[in-house]
Amino acid sequence: MAAKAGSSSFGSSADAILVGDLEKFEKEQLESLSKALSMDEKPMKEKHCRSVILGSHQEKGCTVFLSLLKNRFQLEKQNISCWKAAMVIHKVLRVGHPNVLEQSYRHLDRLKRLGETWGQYLDAYSKLIQAYFNVVCAKLDFHHRNPQFPQTLNFKEKVIPVQDNDINGYFQLTVEVFDFQATILKLQRLIFGSLDPSRPAGANSIHCRVSPLVPIIEESGALYDMCLTLMRKLHSSLPIETLAGHRERFYKQHSELYKFYFSSASLQYLETLVSVPTLSETPPSFQVESLNVPDGGSRSQPQRSMSTSVTGDPFIPSPKLHRRSIPAVFERQSTEERFHDAFGSPTKMQAFNFGVASSGRGSDGQLKEKSDISVAVVLV
């Protein structure tokens, strides 16, 4: 991809890289980015995105990455490249070095403007680009407001850390989770709505549009887990009528996520790239659970079945309710643990395959083999 002339310096230089090696590092990162952000309407190769992510761990941040995006690529003029750039940024924010969140937040306004610029055009990718940068900006804003959460929003323990265990803090945090999730749901609706059913399912153009569903599915699943725990916490502490608005938003998003995961599970392209969560079509009944389960719990992971429930009433309790509680201690992963979770331990780097998941999760949260299944795509 042609690069725009200009200096590659952006803020302070990478302190973690020796001055003599910085030029070589920038050259390698530019080469990986140029290949990842090609203007061809086809999905980027994971190895190129992986090189950028590994570079953030080597640099202990994303100064070079942001510098190259700003000075070497004309993202305001090249729609395919900008679409791919949004995906690379999202993945770097999720599994790059922890410092990337703080460093990227400094450029929040520029990222918002970039999305708004594309929102003015009418081509097929413009609205997608705007929606994806809205997701990226929502993630940066969420982590800035809540720096206690890990990048992936996945916890070793099901605990939602709020200062002083203040119930008002839980109430506000739930609103922020709803708002973040709303940007993701809008993006996935636009992606599925942009697909041309007249084109072959294996077309590169389709894969180019749906490839961001991998990090989007992972992000939305983590947010759902968090929201479910928060809702149970709130219903164990506040009057039911106080949370009517929260329940309405939760049930609406649950329904959208159910359709989203159902449609995503139908895409053969995603089968080896991400483990698509499964949700019960009927959402949990917090009004009933509040009488039996104080708080805690996680996203249900039943066998993939799209049959309709007998009653279809979200206020009818499920047959089995298990008493769970939120652990008292929040354990945040160290940088080394985060790196190993994302890329595997040093002894397993040979077999590393970024973003691949060949299994789902059972109702107990343990990984299990995915059953072969063929379902039709439901456009949402």
Secondary structure by P-SEA (a helix, b strand, c coil): ccccccccccccccccccccaaaaaaaaaaaaaaaaaccccccccaaaaaaaaaaaaaacccaaaaaaaaccccccccaaaaaaaaaaaaaaaaccccaaaaaaaaaaaaaaaaaaaaaacccccaaaaaaaaaaaaaaaaaaaacccccccccccccccccccccaaaaaaaaaaaaaaaaaaaaaaaaaaaacccccccccaaaaaaaccaaaaaaaaaaaaaaaaaaaaaaaaccccccaaaaaaaaaaaaaaaaaaaaaaaaccccccccbbbbbccccccaaaaaacccbbbccccccccccccccccccccccbbbbbbcccbbbbbcaaaaaaaacccccccccccccccccccccccbbbbbcbbbbbbbcc
